[in-house]
Amino acid sequence: MKKLAVILAVSCLPFAANAAVDAEAAQALLKKSDCFKCHAIDKKKDGPPYKEVAKKHKGKADAEDKLFKHMTTTPMVEIDGKKEEHKSIKSKDKAEITNTVQWILSL
């Protein structure tokens, strides 16, 4: 039984890896959550650009988990030498947030 579960899990990997990221939905959620106030796709603002975030996490197995946690909790971040609470994303929908995380990592 365990062997069957492993075979099924491995055979589904290509489908999970090829799942399309909805860039429009990801950007809409970031806009709704005011993320673009401090972040941009490729320009430095108070927060790092999303392309820089993607580069930093590229190839790391825990990248999605780290970004998901960062976006759904309120960790302390440093802006201009001052610590402040990072706002959480304005969604409780795990699929919607995961799509956004995957879009950032795809940049």
C-alpha positions, 0 to 999 in steps of 0.5 A: 500500500505504501509503495502504491501511495509513493507511485501515485504521488510521484506520477502526479508531480509533472501535473503539479509542476505544470500548473499554470500560475494566474499572474493577473490574479496574483497581481490583483491580490497584491494590489488589493493588499497594498503590497505595491506600496512598498514592493515593485516587480523590478524596482527597489522601494521600501521593500525588495523588488519581487524579482529580487525575492524570487532570485533569493529563494530560487531553487530552495525547497522551502521557498514557497513555505517561507514566502507564504508564512511571510505574507500571512503573518505579520513579521517585523521588517526593517525599513530605513533602519526602523523596525515595523510590522509587515502587513499580512496579505488580504486573503484567507484563501490558501489557493489564492495566496499560493498562486501569488507566492508561485507567481513571485517565485516565477519572476 
